[in-house]
Amino acid sequence: MDTTLQDPLVGQLLDGRYRVDARIAVGGMATVYRAVDTRLDRVLALKVMHPTLAADGTFVERFIREAKSVARLAHPNVVQVFDQGTDGPYVYLAMEYVAGCTLRDVLRERGALQPRAALDILEPVLAALGAAHRAGFVHRDMKPENVLIGDDGRVKVADFGLVRAVDTVTNTTGTVLGTVSYLAPEQIEHGTADPRVDVYACGVMLFETLTGDKPHDGDSPATILYKHLHEDVPPPSAIVPGMAYELDELVASATARTPDVRPHDAVALLARLREARGRLSADQLDAVPPQALSAEHDNAEDRTSVIPRALTVPRLLPVNEAEEPDDAGAPPLHRTSRFQTPPPPPPRRRSGLRRGPFAIVVAVLLVLGVGTGIWYINSGQFTQVPPLLEKTEQQARDRLDRAGLEVGSVRHAYSDTVRRGTVISTDPEVGARIRSNDAVTLTISKGPQTVRVSDLQGYRLDRAREVLKDEGLEPGMVTREFSGDVPRGMVISTDPEQGTKVRAGSAVALTVSKGRPVDVPDVTGEDLAGATAELEDAGLKVKVAPERVNSEHDKGQVARQTPGSGSRAAEGDTVTLTLSKGPEMIEVPDVVGDSVDDATRKLEAAGFQVDEDRGLLGLFGDTVRGQSVEGGDTAPKGSTITIEIR
């Protein structure tokens, strides 16, 4: 069931500017929506504080103050804050919208990651945190849910500097467990937070990306908090045998229970990460942990994964050229063969002993010759395909020439992961046994496949989506806007624009026409027939609501309309009319003999308006001598009662 249909904000215009299109996520502090800034015509994310928290003036004041400070933090790996405001009970932030997924989505779908992928994600996270730390900000709530990975592969950190209500209670156990898993011991014990708490959380995230599990688990938040205080984070190699020592050391440094032992901020941790990475070999970086889940969604023909396509392309593992194949130095195998000849018969004894040594030498040479022949037949005429992956074509040719091999055919193929002009694969594959002087077929990368975005203007939305898929592109987010030229339901434009070359599999956003804009006329107070005719003449459809309401208008007239007058609707949109049951009749209080102030107060409290009639004799009087509707009678609610003053 689409729960966004039950959300009162979806479809509304917040603060007269932000059109709320869909709900993205709900958290303990706020709800996040995808919205359109109607002034700047751009898609963004709206984070709207829960009304229960918005009622706390102190909390809102601090929220606004810190949000304004974070808006000044400009960094490519930080989700930017564009605007902040309030609209009635709603306190909101307008932020950058990142189309993609979270690190939590990646871990849920992929389990443990290869060290190279884990470090590729953590590096930009630390860069963002480092910029914040140097600017005086502490995130305080780093976790995989706050690491966003865009469809284009960019990594961004969300929720920078936003305050957390320390007395806020959530009834979602999973949310509580997920948050406490990244709290530093000093946060738990003393409530203090400096840059080192973010360092600790990043160390926990690194452990989780390398192993697929959090370092401390438990049935309750209290159990996990206790383990953070009293147990060290285990080394990743305890979960993933063979994990490089440098990664164990990096996790241990970042998650030390004593804050003074940790790197003092994210910049320092980033320096250690890069140093550790430089000491790792390609095999160590690309080792696949046993906890990794099978990538069932990598088939481009069946994309059901939430993970951006850029992160699902299998990586070609380069061969470490410093290492020779396992059997490169093994001695030749000596096997019994049908080519072996029986040993020569013992020499005859002749006239002297001089022929004895000569016969022995001949026999030895004969055995060596036979052995050499056997070795050549079994091994000597073979070699192995040398390491060629990710080498340029010329480098590959040189290596094959030194190995006594020739280059056969050269093929070319697209690759999202191997740079243009370098070897993707060989046939036979690297390390395979091959006869000397045989040929090796090379497949050279043409780089990522690019597709030119077609001109889709005037296409119906469903047809435009089909064309994009046929061309190897993905239909992206759909934005609707008014157009006097393009018919309703047809594509106005694409982003990227037509003719732009993009990587195959990229998402293309579509802007679709809502039709000609119509100013909704005001038909309240008109009878149903007249209101219907006026709306239909404007190009709108009419729907009558089943319920009727009391109003100042006579029975059968239009009491209210949705959308209201002055709004803009698309030609063909529906306006809902609610008809009046007539005014609500209420009893008029008797105010004769009361003072003017008392009489006015009674009548207004009952729902009437008051008019005074003083005449010539009542200019200085203060007592009510009569009323236009006698006390005890009924009159329409909201009508005017005239009091006579003498």
N, C-alpha and C positions, 0 to 999 in steps of 0.2 A: 504494500500500500504506500502511496506517495504521501508521506507525512507533511510535505511542504504545503499541501492543499489545506491543512488545518492551521497553518501558521498565519496569524493575522497580518503580519508585515509583508508577506509575499504578494506582489502586485501593487503595493502602495508606493507613493512618492514621499520619501522621507526628507523632511526639512525643505520641501519645495524643490529639491534638486536631484536626489538619488532614487532612481527607480529600482526597487528590490525585485529581482527576477527569480531567485531560487535560494533555498537554504543549503549551505554547504556542510556545516558541522555545528554541534552543540557542545559546549564545555561547561565547566563548573562556574565560570565567571560571566560568560557571554555566549551569544550565538553569532555565527559567521554566515553572511549571505553573499551571493554574487549579485552585483548591482551595476547599474549604468549611471555614470555622471552625465545628466542630461545637458549640462552647460558645456562641458568639454567633450562630450560624446566619446567617452572611454569606459571600458569595463574595469571595475575595481572590486575589492572585497570590503564589505561593511561589517565591522565587529560591533555588535549592539549589546551593551551591558544588560544583564538581567534586571528587570524592574525592581526586584527586592534589594539588589545592591545599589541601584540608582537612587533609592530613597535615602541612602546614607550620604548626607552632604559632605562630610569629611572625606569619605572614600572617593566620591566623585571629584572633589577638588584636587585630591592627590593624583587621581587617575589622569585628569586633564593636564596637570602640571608636568607629570613625567612624560605624557604623550607628546606634549609640545617640545620637551627637551630631546626626545628620541627622534622627532621629525627633523632635527638638525643633524642627525647622524647619517651622512651620505656614504654608502659603501655598496659596491655591486653585489655583495653576498648578504645584504640585509634587506628584508622586506620593508619597503619605504612606507612611511605614514604621510598621507597627503593632506588630511583635513580632520578636524574634530568638531563636534557640535552636539546640540541637544534639540529634540523635537518632542515637546510634551514629556511623557514619562521615559522617552528613549534617549540614552546617552550613547554616542557612537563614535567610532573611528573609521575614517575612509583610508584604506590601505591598498598597496599594490596587489593586484590579482596574479597569482602564479598558477598557470594551468599545468598540472602534472600530478605528482603523488608525494607522499611523505616517506621519510626513511622507515617509519613503522610499516608502511605498506610493502616496501622492499623486503624488510626482514620477515614479515609475515608470509610473503609469497616465496622468497628465495632461501630463507634460513641463513646460515652462515655465509659470508661473502669471502671471496679471495682477498688476501691481504692488499693487493694492488687496488681493488675496488674500495675496500674499507678506508684506505689512506686517501684515495682520490676524493672520497666524500668528506672525510674529516678535515682535510687541508683547508678548503674554503670555509668550513664552519669555524675553524680556529682563526682564519683571517678576519672573518666578520667579528668574532668575539674579541680579537686583539684590538681592532679599531674601536670597539665599544669600551674596552678596558682602558685604553689610552685616553679616551674622551671622558672617563669618569663614570661609566655605566657598568652595572653588573646585571646579567640576564636573570639569574636566580632560578630558572626553571628549564634548563636545557634537558631535552629528551628527544627521542626519535620523532615524536609527533610534531615537534617544532622545527624540524629540518625538512624543508621543502625541496623537491627535485623536479625541475621544470621539464616539459616535454623536449626542450632543446638541450637538456643535460645540465643546465645551470643549477647550482646549489645555493639556497638562500635560507637564512635563519629568521624565524618569525617570533612574534611576541617579545620584542626587545623592550626591556625597561618597564613593562606594564606591571603595576603593583598587584599583589595577591592579598586577599583578605585573610589574615591569619586565623580568624575565627569562623571562616566559611566552612560549612560541612557539606560533603557530597554523599549521597546515598548509593553511589555507584562504586562497588568494591573494586572493580577492575581499574577504574580511574585512580583511586587512591593507591592501589598497589603499584600502578605504573608510575606515578609521580614519586613516591617515596623511594623507588629503586635507584634514583639518581641524586638523592640528597647527600651532601657531605656531612661527616660527623659533627662538625661545629654548627651546621645549620640545625641539626636535630637537638644537640645538647644545649646550645647557647642562643640559637636564633640569629647568629651573626652571618653576614654574607659579604664577602669581598671577592675579587676576581678568582681566588683559588677555589671557590665553590663551583664555578663554571669549569675550571680545569678538572676537578674531581668528576663532574658529570660527564665531561668529554672522555675521560678515561674509562668510565663505565660503559659509555656508548661504543668505544673502540673494542672493549672486551666483548660486547654483545654482537657487534658486526663480525668479529673474527670467529666467534663460537656459536652464534645463533641463540644464546641464552643469556639471561641476566646473571650477574655473579652471585647475588643473594636472592633466595626465594623463600616463601613462607605462606602460611594460610591466612595471615592477617598482617596489616601494616605494622603492628607492634613488633612482630617477629622479624620483619625485614629491617626495621629501624634498629633493633637490638644487634643484628648481625653487622650493620654498617658501623656501629659504635665499637664492637668487640672482635670483629673478624676482618682480616685483610682480604682484599679482592684476590682470588687465586690467579696464578699465571695462565694465560690462554693455552699454553702447551699442556696443561693438566687436562684440558678438554679435547684439544686437537693435537695428538701426538705428532712430533716433528715440527711444530711451529717454531719459527726462528726466535732465538734468544733475544734479539734486539726488540722484538715486539713484546715479549714478556717484560723486558726492562722498561719499555715505554709505558705500558699499562701500570706497572708497579709504581713508577715515578708519579704518574698523574693521579693515582688513587691512594697515595699514602694517607693513612688516617691522621697523621700529624700535619697540619697545614704548612708549617715551615719547611717540610721536606719536599713539598710539591714545587713545580715551576711556579713563579710568582704571578704569572698571568698567561693568557692564551698565546701571546707573542713568543714567550719563552718556550711554551710547550710546542708551538709550531716549529721553532728552530730545532728542538730535539727530534721531532717527528721527521723532519727533512734529513737530519743527520743519520737517524736510524735507517731511513729508506735508502740512503746512499750506500749503506753497507750491505743491503740485501741483494741477492742475485735475482735474475729474471725468474728462475725456477722457484725461488722462495716467494716472490711476489705473486706468481700466478698459480701457486699450489691450490688445488681445490679441496676444501675441508670436507671430511666425511659428513658433517652436519648440513652441507648444502643440499637444498631440495632440488629435485629435477625441474628443469625449466620447461614445463609443459606448454607454456604459452608463447614460445619463441617463433612458432610458425606464423609467418606474416599472412598466411591465408586465413588464419583463425585467431584474430586478436581479441581475446577476452580478458587479458591481463590488465591490471591497473598500472603496471609499471610502464614508463615511457619507452617507446621502441628503441631509443638510442641506448638504453641500458640493457636490452635483451639480446643484442647481437653477440653470438659466441665469440670470444676473443681467441685469436690464433696465438698459441703459445710459442714464443721464439725459442730456438734451441740455444743452450748456452755454449758458445763457441770455445770456451776455455776447457770444456770437458770433451773427451773423445768417447765414442760409443763403448759400451761395457766390454765388448769382445775385441776391441781394436788391437790390444796387445797380446791376445791369447795365442798360444802356440798352435801351429797347424795340427789338425786332427789326423792321426795315422790310423786308417781303417783298412781292413782286409778288402782286397779288390780283385776282380777277375783279371786286371792288368798286371798283377804281381806275378813274377816268374819265380820258379823254385830256386833255391840256392844252388850254386854250381857244385858239381861233384868234387869230392876231395881230389887234389892233384896226385897224379901218379909219381911214384918215386923213380927218378931216373938216375942218371950217372952221378949227379952231385947235389950239394945242398944249396947252390946258388939260385936255383929256380924256386926255392921255398919262399923267400921274402918277396920275390916278384909275383908269385901266385897270390900271396896274401894281399899285396897292393891292388892287384887286379880285382880280387874278390871284394875288397872294401869299396873300390870305385864303382863296381857293378851295383852293390847294395845302395850306395849313395845316389847313383843315377836312377835306380828304380824308385827310391824314396822321393827324390825330387820330382820325378814324373807323377807319382801319386799325389804329392802335395799340390802340384800345379793343377792337376785335374780337379782336385777337391776344393782348393782354396786359392792357389796362386793366381789363377786367372780372374778372381773376383776382387772387388773392392766395395766400399760403401759410399752411398750418396752423402756428401759433406753437408754441414749446416749452411742452409741457403735462405731460410725464411727471413723476411724483412730486409734483405739485401737488394741493392739495385741490380738491374739486369747485367751491367758490366761486371760488378763485383761477383755475381753468380757465375758468369762465364769464366772469369779468372780462376775461381776456386775449382770449377769443374775441370778446367784445363790442367791445373796442378794435380788434380786427382786422376788424370788420365782418362777423363770422360769427355764426351761431346755434348753440345746443346742440340736437342732435337727441335721440335716445334716450340714456338713461343705463343702462348695464348694470353688473352687479356680478359679480366673480369672486374666487376664492381666490388668494392669492399668498403664497409663503414668503419672498419677498425685498422686496416693496413694502409699506410700512406701511399699515395700515387707513385707509380714507377718502381715499387719494390715487390719482392716475391711473396705471393700469397701461399702457394703450394707447389710441390714438385711431383712428378710421376716418373719413376718410383718415388715414394716419400723419403724424406730425410732419414738417414740411418739404414735404409734398406740395402740388401746385398745385391750387387749388380756386376755384370761382367765388365772387365776393363775394356775401354774404348767403346762401350755402349753409349747410347744417347739418353739424356734426361730431358723431359718436357717441363718447361717452366710456365707457371701461370702468374702474370704480372698484374698488379692492382691498377685499375683505372680511377681509384679514389671512390668516394661515395657517388652512387647513382643520383643524378639530378633530373628533375622533371620540370617542365615549363607549365606554369599555372594557366589554364585555359580561360578564355573569355566566357564567363557564365552569366553575364547580365541578360535578364529576360528569361532565364531558365526557371521552371518551377523548382521548388526546394528539393523534392524527392529526386527529380531528374539530375539536378546539380550534384547531389550526393553520389548518384550512380556514376556520373562522369568522373568525379574525383577518384573514386575507388578504381575505376577502370584504368586510370592513368597512374595508379600506384600511390595516390595521396589519400589522406584521411580527412573526412569532413569534420571541421572543428566546431567551435561554439557559434550558435546562431543568434544574431542581434536583429531586432525588428525596429524599423523606423518608418515614419511617414514619407510618402513620395507622391508628388503630383504627376510624375511621368511614368513610373513603373507600376504596373497593375499589382494588386494585392496578391501576396503569396509568391511573387517572382523575385529573383535575386537582383539586388541593386549593385553590389560590389563584393569583392573578395579581399581578404588580407592574409598573405601578400597579394599585391595587385596582379592583374592578368599580365602574362608575359614574363613574370619573375621566375628565375630558376631557383628551385628549392630541392633539398635532399628528399629522395623517395621515402615515402612513409610519413612525411611531415604533415601536420594538421593545417588546414586552410579554413579560416573563419569566414562565415558568410553573413552578409547583411541583406535581410529580406524585407520587402516592402509591406507595410501595413495598409497601403492604399492611400487615396487622397485624404488629407486631413480635413476634418469637419468640426466647426465650432458648434458645440451642443447648445441649442437654444433653451431659454428658460420657459417651461410650460407649467410650472406650479401655479395652482389657482384656476387653471383652465379645465373645461370638461374633457372627458376622455376622447371624444371624437375630434375635437379641435386640436388637442395635444398630439394625437396620433397623426393627424394630417400634417401638422407643422414639422414633426420629426421625420416623417417619411419624405416630405418635400426636401429636407436637408440631406437625404440619402442614408438615413438611419432606420434601423428596425425597432419595433416596439414590443415590449413584453410587460404584461400587467402582473404585479405581484399578487399572490392569492390572499394575503392578509390586508386588512384595512386598519387605518389608525385615526385617532382623534386629531384634529388640527383646527386652525383658525379658518380653514376653507370650508365651504359648504359641502354637504354630503354628495359624493360622486365626483367631486373635483379632484385634481391631482394634488396630493399633499406633499409628496417629495419625489425626486427622480435621481437615478444613479446610472451614469455619472451626472454630476450636477452641472448647472449652467456655467458657462465660461470654460469648461473643460474641452480638451481636444480629443476627438475620437476618429477612428478610421471609417471611411465610407463603408457602409454595410454592417458596422458594429451595432449592438443592441443596447437600447436604453430601457431600463426597468422603471415602470411607473407604479407608485403606491397611491391608492385612492383614499380619500378622506371619508371618515364616518360622520363628519361634522364636528363642531366644537364640543368639547367636554363641558357639560352643564354642572355647575357646582352651586352650592347654597351661598347666598350673600349674607355676610354678618350684619347685624343691626348695630349701627354706630350713632344713631340719633341721640343727642345729649352728651356725646363724648367730645373731648378736646380734638382739635384738628390733628395734632400729632398722633394721638391714640387711634383715631379713626383711620388715618392713613396707614398706620402700622398694621391694624387688623385686616384691612382690605387687601393690602399687598401680600400679607402672609397667606391669605386665602387664595391668591393667584390672580388678583385683579389689578388694573391700573387705576389711578385716582386722579380726578380733575376737581378743582375747587371753583365754586360759584359764590362769590362774596357779594355781588351786587353793590349798590351804593351804601347800604346800611351795614354791610359786613366787612368794611375795610379794616376796621380795628377789632373785629370780633374774633373769638377763639372757640366757639361752641357750635357743633353741628346741629342744625335745626331740621334738616331733611336730606334724603338721598334718592338718586334717580331710580334705583331698584330697591324696593322695600326689603327690610331684613326678613329672612326666612324664605324669600323667593329664590329662584335659580337664574343664573346668567352664564353665558359662555365663558369658560376659563380664558383669562387674558384680555377680556373686554374691559371697557372703562366705566367706572362708577363715579358719577358726579355727586359731590356733597355740597349742600347749601350751608353757608356759614353766616351767622347773625351775631 
